[in-house]
């Protein structure tokens, strides 16, 4: 990962990367859901983030796109399948 200062979700080298700072966490997962927007009634899958040495957690996943619903909310990474 070349964007080592990045936190959140972004596309790089054909993958979508997730990175958060959670130095006291024992486990960090990202929830993945199919479709263009989050639906609380839809099925999700969990992808575990790996602990880095400095309190950050990260994972790179392929097959997703990024969607920004409007200028005031967080970005959403969408699994297109």
Buried (B, 14 or more C-beta within 10 A) or exposed (E): BEEEEBEEBBEEEEBBBBBBEEEEEEEBBBEBBEEEEEEEEEEBEEEEBEBEEEEBBBBBBEEBEEEEEEEEEEEBBBBEE
